[in-house]
Amino acid sequence: MKKEVKPKHFIHKPEYPGGIKAMRRFLAEQQQYPAEALAQRIEGTVQLRYTIDHSGTVIRTKVISGVG
């Protein structure tokens, strides 16, 4: 019995459909800035933790550090 030979790179890295530019465009379109923060000119960085399942769906999100 011969051993099955697998291609060298049979595990592929995930890639957003349309590439990095399409992903950045999608994120910019989906970003929601709170009206109160916009009015008070509040800016900052928010860190999130998220889990993506085998089909690419985000199933859990948690804010690690926020602005306020």
Buried (B, 14 or more C-beta within 10 A) or exposed (E): EEEEEEEEEEEEEEEEEEEEEEEEEEEEEEEEEEEEEEEEEEEEEEEEEEEEEEEEEEEEEEEEEEEE
